[in-house]
Amino acid sequence: MKQVDVAIIGGGISGTALLYHLARHSDYNRVVLMEKYPQIAAVNSHARNNSQTLHCGDIETNYTLEKALKVQQTARMVVDYAESLSEAERNQILFKFPKMLLGVGDAECELLHQHYERFHPHYPDMELLDTDAIATREPSVTAGRRGQVMAISIANEYTAVNSHKLARSFEQQVRVLRPDYEIQLGCSVRAIHQGEHGFRIDSDNGSLLARVVVVSAGGHSLLFAKRMGYGKHYACLPVAGSFYHTPKLLNGKVYTIQSEKLPFAAVHGDPDLLEPEMTRFGPTALVLPLLERHNWRTLADLLRVTQPDLPVLKVLFTLLGEAEIRRYMMRNILFELPGIGKRLFLDDARKIIPLLQVEQLTFAKRVGGIRPVMIDKQALKLHLGEAQINPGTGIIFNMTPSPGATSCLGNAAKDFATIQELMA
């Protein structure tokens, strides 16, 4: 049986970033990445299925300063990587759009001002804009608006990332740096068995024995973990994000303030990297019984990782017991419906563009992915942000990178450190 030092299961942004990190920084000679689809980054890492945002921690009002600075460091790693590439390749991966965080009304403007005072010393490019200054940069944001409005703006930084192109770049770099590393595409992993001398992985390409295994397969990571007896205290709440398109109405990214009571991102508007003449609004947040968007075969997989037992029901009833969350979830169901959906979504989008008309909105078909939000059955709450299971036996399960592609190289460095400990 073939033997390898490290096996990576999952060829999205997380798996390919780790493969690249191993190629650059390790002396392991026997490394394999296994991806069930015929190409890299075909699911949530594809640019049509995520927010296309390079998070820097500066305008995320739900971040503590400590978390924001950590996110800033990981974002810098992605920028440094891209800047090491040719200009032509870099310009396919990272994009510089102006971005702003919008505060609407007295309460939000006060919160925005406090956020600026606290974060500006660490983010010196931040600017605090009044209505007139906003109008010079994003005229559609102020046209027809009544009441107080304020914004934090960052004008000249990388703010958008095509995570599909980034993952493909990692793949190409690995093929040059370490042609001995195997990248097995169209290779579905059927089972992982722990034995005395490592882990036997059974796949479409046969079986191999790995000393260390890293599973970076989104919600399916939890499925693999549970099959091996790990992660029993977790269940999965799959939250799908959809988007609406309009003609090009914004010059850059415009975010709104996230409600403290809602465990979901607030709606934002920005240029669509795949549709340059369109502005994209979203994401919505719809709970769907799938581990992969538009793939109904993953319904059975979800049922294997999330049984409606008492702890899961308690968490869901607690969520639905909050009136604001209950209304929010109902509205997001309606957002998906033809006709009525875009009329309801118009109210949310008008927080960004007050004069937006319903006929300008088009539901973006087959756009948007699924974020596997973990339910902690012991703490009886949602586990927001990053989720990983590391039993210390030589296998790691990564479920939810946070925030998305921004954290890929930072997480790869952490996983590499864990691999070194396991190999010692």
C-alpha positions as semicolon CSV with decimal commas, in nm:
position;residue;x (nm);y (nm);z (nm)
1;M;0,000;0,000;0,000
2;K;0,125;0,347;-0,087
3;Q;0,246;0,546;0,216
4;V;0,252;0,925;0,253
5;D;0,357;1,168;0,524
6;V;0,059;1,404;0,491
7;A;-0,276;1,358;0,319
8;I;-0,501;1,660;0,265
9;I;-0,866;1,591;0,190
10;G;-1,039;1,883;0,020
11;G;-0,910;2,104;-0,259
12;G;-1,071;2,434;-0,167
13;I;-0,888;2,744;-0,053
14;S;-0,795;2,587;0,282
15;G;-0,660;2,260;0,144
16;T;-0,461;2,421;-0,136
17;A;-0,315;2,685;0,099
18;L;-0,189;2,410;0,329
19;L;-0,045;2,218;0,034
20;Y;0,139;2,532;-0,080
21;H;0,266;2,598;0,273
22;L;0,404;2,244;0,295
23;A;0,568;2,281;-0,046
24;R;0,737;2,606;0,059
25;H;0,827;2,539;0,420
26;S;0,853;2,164;0,486
27;D;1,089;1,884;0,394
28;Y;0,811;1,626;0,369
29;N;0,849;1,444;0,040
30;R;0,534;1,233;0,037
31;V;0,230;1,460;0,034
32;V;-0,103;1,411;-0,141
33;L;-0,412;1,630;-0,183
34;M;-0,741;1,460;-0,274
35;E;-1,035;1,654;-0,420
36;K;-1,361;1,488;-0,526
37;Y;-1,438;1,739;-0,803
38;P;-1,247;1,753;-1,135
39;Q;-1,104;2,097;-1,053
40;I;-0,971;2,288;-0,756
41;A;-1,198;2,524;-0,557
42;A;-1,525;2,417;-0,716
43;V;-1,760;2,464;-0,418
44;N;-1,755;2,742;-0,155
45;S;-1,414;2,867;-0,270
46;H;-1,547;2,950;-0,615
47;A;-1,591;3,326;-0,656
48;R;-1,961;3,291;-0,740
49;N;-2,026;3,123;-0,404
50;N;-1,880;3,365;-0,147
51;S;-1,858;3,733;-0,058
52;Q;-1,534;3,790;-0,256
53;T;-1,408;3,996;0,038
54;L;-1,055;4,027;0,173
55;H;-1,130;4,101;0,536
56;C;-0,882;4,320;0,722
57;G;-1,071;4,364;1,049
58;D;-1,102;4,738;1,009
59;I;-1,471;4,782;0,935
60;E;-1,615;4,464;1,091
61;T;-1,809;4,606;1,384
62;N;-1,870;4,259;1,529
63;Y;-1,494;4,207;1,580
64;T;-1,307;4,289;1,895
65;L;-0,988;4,488;1,837
66;E;-0,785;4,178;1,927
67;K;-0,959;3,966;1,663
68;A;-0,939;4,247;1,408
69;L;-0,561;4,271;1,442
70;K;-0,525;3,894;1,401
71;V;-0,736;3,909;1,085
72;Q;-0,520;4,198;0,963
73;Q;-0,212;3,977;0,997
74;T;-0,362;3,688;0,801
75;A;-0,487;3,925;0,531
76;R;-0,134;4,060;0,501
77;M;-0,010;3,706;0,432
78;V;-0,245;3,678;0,134
79;V;-0,137;4,019;0,005
80;D;0,232;3,932;0,045
81;Y;0,176;3,609;-0,148
82;A;-0,006;3,787;-0,430
83;E;0,260;4,056;-0,451
84;S;0,522;3,785;-0,509
85;L;0,343;3,689;-0,831
86;S;0,356;3,855;-1,170
87;E;0,136;4,160;-1,208
88;A;-0,088;3,979;-1,456
89;E;-0,153;3,690;-1,218
90;R;-0,189;3,914;-0,913
91;N;-0,451;4,124;-1,089
92;Q;-0,666;3,814;-1,135
93;I;-0,655;3,735;-0,762
94;L;-0,664;4,061;-0,563
95;F;-0,855;4,379;-0,639
96;K;-0,840;4,733;-0,503
97;F;-1,184;4,882;-0,454
98;P;-1,260;5,166;-0,214
99;K;-1,465;5,039;0,078
100;M;-1,679;5,205;0,339
101;L;-1,884;5,113;0,641
102;L;-2,211;5,303;0,648
103;G;-2,387;5,427;0,960
104;V;-2,749;5,533;0,913
105;G;-2,934;5,723;1,185
106;D;-2,814;5,872;1,514
107;A;-2,746;5,544;1,696
108;E;-2,543;5,387;1,416
109;C;-2,348;5,708;1,355
110;E;-2,251;5,720;1,722
111;L;-2,143;5,355;1,711
112;L;-1,944;5,427;1,395
113;H;-1,769;5,721;1,557
114;Q;-1,673;5,507;1,858
115;H;-1,545;5,233;1,627
116;Y;-1,332;5,488;1,440
117;E;-1,181;5,627;1,761
118;R;-1,091;5,279;1,883
119;F;-0,960;5,133;1,556
120;H;-0,803;5,430;1,376
121;P;-0,471;5,415;1,570
122;H;-0,424;5,063;1,429
123;Y;-0,566;5,139;1,084
124;P;-0,425;5,483;0,993
125;D;-0,579;5,479;0,643
126;M;-0,927;5,500;0,795
127;E;-1,120;5,817;0,717
128;L;-1,439;5,937;0,882
129;L;-1,674;6,080;0,618
130;D;-1,976;6,307;0,649
131;T;-2,260;6,318;0,397
132;D;-2,082;6,550;0,152
133;A;-1,765;6,342;0,154
134;I;-1,963;6,021;0,102
135;A;-2,139;6,183;-0,195
136;T;-1,810;6,250;-0,373
137;R;-1,714;5,881;-0,354
138;E;-2,046;5,698;-0,370
139;P;-2,311;5,941;-0,499
140;S;-2,578;5,670;-0,511
141;V;-2,543;5,623;-0,135
142;T;-2,647;5,978;-0,050
143;A;-2,886;6,061;-0,335
144;G;-3,238;6,095;-0,199
145;R;-3,133;6,013;0,156
146;R;-3,293;6,174;0,459
147;G;-3,152;6,180;0,809
148;Q;-2,802;6,151;0,946
149;V;-2,545;5,934;0,771
150;M;-2,175;5,879;0,832
151;A;-1,913;5,640;0,696
152;I;-1,572;5,498;0,768
153;S;-1,377;5,473;0,444
154;I;-1,056;5,304;0,331
155;A;-0,966;5,414;-0,020
156;N;-0,653;5,240;-0,149
157;E;-0,616;4,885;-0,022
158;Y;-0,682;4,538;-0,154
159;T;-1,040;4,468;-0,055
160;A;-1,158;4,185;-0,283
161;V;-1,020;3,838;-0,351
162;N;-1,110;3,577;-0,609
163;S;-1,055;3,272;-0,391
164;H;-1,096;3,035;-0,685
165;K;-0,807;3,204;-0,868
166;L;-0,605;3,212;-0,546
167;A;-0,653;2,839;-0,491
168;R;-0,558;2,769;-0,853
169;S;-0,247;2,980;-0,805
170;F;-0,149;2,772;-0,499
171;E;-0,199;2,459;-0,709
172;Q;0,021;2,591;-0,989
173;Q;0,295;2,699;-0,747
174;V;0,298;2,354;-0,586
175;R;0,332;2,182;-0,924
176;V;0,646;2,391;-0,985
177;L;0,795;2,381;-0,635
178;R;0,723;2,016;-0,562
179;P;0,634;1,814;-0,872
180;D;0,659;1,504;-0,651
181;Y;0,351;1,613;-0,454
182;E;0,035;1,442;-0,576
183;I;-0,283;1,635;-0,656
184;Q;-0,561;1,384;-0,717
185;L;-0,864;1,551;-0,876
186;G;-1,196;1,375;-0,929
187;C;-1,101;1,151;-0,639
188;S;-1,373;1,097;-0,378
189;V;-1,266;0,973;-0,035
190;R;-1,496;0,697;0,088
191;A;-1,357;0,624;0,433
192;I;-1,073;0,698;0,675
193;H;-0,963;0,424;0,915
194;Q;-0,725;0,479;1,205
195;G;-0,472;0,203;1,259
196;E;-0,155;0,130;1,450
197;H;0,073;0,278;1,184
198;G;-0,136;0,571;1,065
199;F;-0,456;0,629;0,872
200;R;-0,579;0,419;0,583
201;I;-0,767;0,632;0,332
202;D;-0,996;0,451;0,088
203;S;-1,077;0,652;-0,223
204;D;-1,170;0,619;-0,589
205;N;-0,799;0,576;-0,657
206;G;-0,753;0,289;-0,413
207;S;-0,607;0,295;-0,062
208;L;-0,308;0,467;0,092
209;L;-0,156;0,498;0,439
210;A;-0,093;0,846;0,582
211;R;0,097;0,944;0,896
212;V;-0,106;1,266;0,931
213;V;-0,440;1,361;0,774
214;V;-0,593;1,708;0,742
215;V;-0,957;1,714;0,632
216;S;-1,056;2,055;0,494
217;A;-1,386;1,973;0,328
218;G;-1,634;2,219;0,477
219;G;-1,936;2,054;0,636
220;H;-1,816;1,716;0,510
221;S;-1,522;1,743;0,751
222;L;-1,770;1,697;1,035
223;L;-1,914;1,394;0,855
224;F;-1,569;1,232;0,836
225;A;-1,507;1,320;1,201
226;K;-1,831;1,164;1,320
227;R;-1,769;0,848;1,121
228;M;-1,446;0,812;1,318
229;G;-1,611;0,883;1,653
230;Y;-1,501;1,246;1,688
231;G;-1,700;1,568;1,707
232;K;-2,005;1,413;1,870
233;H;-2,073;1,741;2,052
234;Y;-2,115;1,923;1,720
235;A;-2,404;1,942;1,476
236;C;-2,427;2,154;1,162
237;L;-2,662;2,439;1,072
238;P;-2,607;2,502;0,699
239;V;-2,666;2,869;0,618
240;A;-2,693;2,951;0,248
241;G;-2,616;3,298;0,118
242;S;-2,785;3,433;-0,194
243;F;-2,731;3,759;-0,383
244;Y;-2,915;4,010;-0,598
245;H;-2,768;4,194;-0,895
246;T;-2,830;4,548;-1,013
247;P;-2,669;4,754;-1,288
248;K;-2,340;4,910;-1,173
249;L;-2,441;5,156;-0,900
250;L;-2,141;5,149;-0,665
251;N;-1,775;5,227;-0,720
252;G;-1,657;5,005;-0,436
253;K;-1,769;4,798;-0,140
254;V;-2,030;4,946;0,092
255;Y;-2,106;4,764;0,416
256;T;-2,376;4,819;0,675
257;I;-2,352;4,766;1,050
258;Q;-2,431;4,417;1,173
259;S;-2,700;4,387;1,440
260;E;-2,565;4,259;1,772
261;K;-2,866;4,029;1,800
262;L;-2,813;3,859;1,464
263;P;-2,546;3,590;1,414
264;F;-2,540;3,667;1,040
265;A;-2,357;3,920;0,823
266;A;-2,537;4,240;0,732
267;V;-2,618;4,311;0,368
268;H;-2,349;4,486;0,167
269;G;-2,315;4,601;-0,192
270;D;-2,005;4,571;-0,408
271;P;-1,873;4,514;-0,760
272;D;-1,908;4,151;-0,869
273;L;-1,567;4,016;-0,973
274;L;-1,730;3,781;-1,223
275;E;-1,977;4,038;-1,359
276;P;-1,784;4,370;-1,371
277;E;-2,080;4,570;-1,501
278;M;-2,300;4,459;-1,214
279;T;-2,329;4,550;-0,848
280;R;-2,398;4,259;-0,615
281;F;-2,607;4,289;-0,298
282;G;-2,615;4,029;-0,023
283;P;-2,569;3,785;0,124
284;T;-2,904;3,671;0,246
285;A;-2,909;3,397;0,511
286;L;-3,128;3,095;0,443
287;V;-3,107;2,769;0,637
288;L;-3,102;2,485;0,382
289;P;-3,085;2,108;0,454
290;L;-2,771;2,061;0,243
291;L;-2,396;2,051;0,298
292;E;-2,337;2,188;-0,055
293;R;-2,552;2,445;-0,234
294;H;-2,743;2,313;-0,537
295;N;-2,635;1,954;-0,458
296;W;-2,933;1,766;-0,319
297;R;-2,728;1,450;-0,282
298;T;-2,572;1,614;0,024
299;L;-2,908;1,612;0,206
300;A;-2,832;1,259;0,326
301;D;-2,488;1,375;0,443
302;L;-2,646;1,652;0,650
303;L;-2,882;1,405;0,817
304;R;-2,580;1,198;0,917
305;V;-2,410;1,492;1,090
306;T;-2,717;1,663;1,238
307;Q;-2,984;1,453;1,404
308;P;-3,272;1,656;1,553
309;D;-3,192;1,550;1,909
310;L;-3,277;1,747;2,223
311;P;-2,962;1,969;2,234
312;V;-3,003;2,068;1,867
313;L;-3,371;2,145;1,915
314;K;-3,292;2,354;2,224
315;V;-3,046;2,567;2,027
316;L;-3,292;2,614;1,741
317;F;-3,580;2,699;1,974
318;T;-3,358;2,951;2,154
319;L;-3,276;3,115;1,822
320;L;-3,638;3,125;1,712
321;G;-3,738;3,255;2,053
322;E;-3,566;3,585;1,970
323;A;-3,822;3,795;1,785
324;E;-3,561;3,978;1,575
325;I;-3,395;3,652;1,467
326;R;-3,732;3,494;1,394
327;R;-3,837;3,786;1,171
328;Y;-3,497;3,790;1,003
329;M;-3,507;3,419;0,918
330;M;-3,862;3,443;0,784
331;R;-3,771;3,742;0,564
332;N;-3,472;3,553;0,428
333;I;-3,694;3,262;0,328
334;L;-3,917;3,505;0,141
335;F;-3,615;3,667;-0,029
336;E;-3,578;3,346;-0,234
337;L;-3,932;3,359;-0,376
338;P;-3,999;3,501;-0,723
339;G;-4,175;3,836;-0,728
340;I;-4,222;3,900;-0,358
341;G;-3,857;3,823;-0,280
342;K;-3,700;4,120;-0,450
343;R;-3,970;4,358;-0,326
344;L;-3,885;4,263;0,032
345;F;-3,510;4,267;-0,034
346;L;-3,546;4,616;-0,179
347;D;-3,604;4,753;0,173
348;D;-3,270;4,611;0,291
349;A;-3,080;4,726;-0,018
350;R;-3,223;5,078;0,012
351;K;-3,029;5,121;0,334
352;I;-2,731;5,145;0,098
353;I;-2,893;5,304;-0,208
354;P;-3,209;5,494;-0,108
355;L;-3,336;5,551;-0,463
356;L;-3,295;5,189;-0,575
357;Q;-3,598;5,066;-0,772
358;V;-3,742;4,715;-0,766
359;E;-3,703;4,675;-1,143
360;Q;-3,327;4,726;-1,102
361;L;-3,299;4,413;-0,886
362;T;-3,243;4,068;-1,035
363;F;-3,204;3,752;-0,829
364;A;-2,859;3,608;-0,903
365;K;-2,935;3,250;-1,004
366;R;-2,699;2,975;-0,882
367;V;-2,486;3,232;-0,703
368;G;-2,399;3,184;-0,337
369;G;-2,271;2,897;-0,128
370;I;-2,337;2,739;0,210
371;R;-2,158;2,819;0,533
372;P;-2,163;2,525;0,776
373;V;-2,229;2,695;1,111
374;M;-2,148;2,459;1,396
375;I;-2,399;2,391;1,674
376;D;-2,222;2,324;2,004
377;K;-2,445;2,066;2,171
378;Q;-2,261;2,093;2,503
379;A;-2,273;2,473;2,535
380;L;-2,619;2,478;2,368
381;K;-2,533;2,761;2,130
382;L;-2,408;2,836;1,781
383;H;-2,031;2,815;1,743
384;L;-1,972;3,121;1,527
385;G;-1,650;3,171;1,337
386;E;-1,376;2,915;1,291
387;A;-1,435;2,549;1,383
388;Q;-1,177;2,272;1,405
389;I;-1,160;1,928;1,566
390;N;-0,813;1,810;1,665
391;P;-0,822;1,497;1,882
392;G;-0,441;1,484;1,892
393;T;-0,427;1,144;1,722
394;G;-0,278;1,258;1,392
395;I;-0,589;1,382;1,216
396;I;-0,734;1,735;1,196
397;F;-1,083;1,830;1,079
398;N;-1,133;2,188;0,956
399;M;-1,500;2,275;0,911
400;T;-1,535;2,651;0,883
401;P;-1,246;2,884;0,799
402;S;-1,315;3,234;0,928
403;P;-1,310;3,481;0,770
404;G;-1,302;3,277;0,452
405;A;-1,016;3,310;0,206
406;T;-0,856;3,581;0,420
407;S;-0,749;3,326;0,679
408;C;-0,624;3,055;0,441
409;L;-0,249;3,110;0,479
410;G;-0,274;3,192;0,849
411;N;-0,464;2,869;0,909
412;A;-0,218;2,679;0,691
413;A;0,067;2,801;0,911
414;K;-0,118;2,687;1,224
415;D;-0,198;2,348;1,073
416;F;0,165;2,310;0,966
417;A;0,277;2,373;1,325
418;T;0,034;2,104;1,442
419;I;0,159;1,862;1,177
420;Q;0,517;1,917;1,293
421;E;0,415;1,835;1,650
422;L;0,236;1,520;1,537
423;M;0,535;1,411;1,328
424;A;0,784;1,465;1,611
